[in-house]
Amino acid sequence: MKIIGIVGTNSEKSTNRQLLQYIQKHFVDKADIELVEIKDLPFFNKPADRTLPEPVKALAAKIEEADGVIIGTPEYDHSVPAVLMNALAWLSYGIYPMLNKPVMITGASYGTLGSSRAQLQLRQILNAPELKANVLPDEFLLSHSLQAFDSKGDLTDIETSQKLDAIFDDFRLFVKMTEKMSHAKELLKKEAENFDWETLN
Ligand SMILES: Cc1cc2nc3c(=O)[nH]c(=O)nc-3n(C[C@H](O)[C@H](O)[C@H](O)COP(=O)(O)O)c2cc1C
């Protein structure tokens, strides 16, 4: 199973990136997980001719080819980071790599809530007509993330790592189920292709 892990931050030092790196290492026997950075994508500027920057095309191609996507999001002011919204805007501008794509959301925060509000917001964003991903209902929230890892980058709390194991196993099943849920896929794709925010009344 090929999974793309999107690092939803442009911070050099990030516990969300650490969490994705842990997931990549910890589940190496269960999935081939490639982490991708979005920090160097240009700012979305709605190019009139819909010409996409090369790094956006490369990211979209990786997502198209993958069986599923994990998105790791920090929370800033109850929202997803601007850099993550930026990537999603590009990924919905005349291209549809997220359509029907199974997505697992993870999030880490220094405080108690583990990015819960950003995760909820991300679900809503991923339901937009040109994204329309299939998001796993389970959420994985890592609170007090600065204290969550040992020197080897492993999660220290057993209950937390067991929860992540269980959610990841659910996600692998969810990927398989989503593959089978293909009846409406072409129809939804046509709908997304015909949808245009700028010609709506
Ligand atoms: C401007 C700013 C706003 C923040 N807003 C929130 C917030 O709304 N909720 C929250 O749980 N943490 C908030 N935090 C703390 C973040 O969880 C923490 O700084 C960090 O970004 C966690 O992710 P990271 O280690 O991947 O960078 C905020 C931090 C900053 C600098």
The ligand as a MOL file (V3000), in Angstrom:
LIG
                    3D

  0  0  0     0  0            999 V3000
M  V30 BEGIN CTAB
M  V30 COUNTS 31 33 0 0 0
M  V30 BEGIN ATOM
M  V30 1 C 0.2940 31.9750 16.2380 0
M  V30 2 C 0.0160 30.6760 16.9530 0
M  V30 3 C -1.2790 30.2610 17.1310 0
M  V30 4 C -1.5330 29.0500 17.7670 0
M  V30 5 N -2.8240 28.6610 17.9010 0
M  V30 6 C -3.1020 27.4680 18.4730 0
M  V30 7 C -4.4380 27.0240 18.5660 0
M  V30 8 O -5.3750 27.6760 18.1180 0
M  V30 9 N -4.6690 25.8210 19.1450 0
M  V30 10 C -3.6480 25.0280 19.6190 0
M  V30 11 O -3.9100 23.9360 20.1120 0
M  V30 12 N -2.3550 25.4330 19.5490 0
M  V30 13 C -2.0660 26.6200 18.9930 0
M  V30 14 N -0.7670 27.0290 18.8870 0
M  V30 15 C 0.3130 26.1640 19.3940 0
M  V30 16 C 0.7190 25.1000 18.3500 0
M  V30 17 O 0.0560 23.9180 18.6850 0
M  V30 18 C 2.2210 24.8950 18.3730 0
M  V30 19 O 2.8630 26.1410 18.3010 0
M  V30 20 C 2.8080 24.0980 17.2230 0
M  V30 21 O 2.5350 24.7790 16.0150 0
M  V30 22 C 2.4240 22.6340 17.1360 0
M  V30 23 O 2.7840 22.0510 15.9170 0
M  V30 24 P 4.2850 21.8510 15.3680 0
M  V30 25 O 5.1560 21.2980 16.4540 0
M  V30 26 O 4.1340 20.9110 14.2380 0
M  V30 27 O 4.7700 23.1910 14.9110 0
M  V30 28 C -0.4760 28.2490 18.2620 0
M  V30 29 C 0.8320 28.6910 18.0720 0
M  V30 30 C 1.0890 29.8770 17.4350 0
M  V30 31 C 2.5100 30.3140 17.2330 0
M  V30 END ATOM
M  V30 BEGIN BOND
M  V30 1 1 1 2
M  V30 2 1 2 3
M  V30 3 2 2 30
M  V30 4 2 3 4
M  V30 5 1 4 5
M  V30 6 1 4 28
M  V30 7 2 5 6
M  V30 8 1 6 7
M  V30 9 1 6 13
M  V30 10 2 7 8
M  V30 11 1 7 9
M  V30 12 1 9 10
M  V30 13 2 10 11
M  V30 14 1 10 12
M  V30 15 2 12 13
M  V30 16 1 13 14
M  V30 17 1 14 15
M  V30 18 1 14 28
M  V30 19 1 15 16
M  V30 20 1 16 17
M  V30 21 1 16 18
M  V30 22 1 18 19
M  V30 23 1 18 20
M  V30 24 1 20 21
M  V30 25 1 20 22
M  V30 26 1 22 23
M  V30 27 1 23 24
M  V30 28 2 24 25
M  V30 29 1 24 26
M  V30 30 1 24 27
M  V30 31 2 28 29
M  V30 32 1 29 30
M  V30 33 1 30 31
M  V30 END BOND
M  V30 END CTAB
M  END
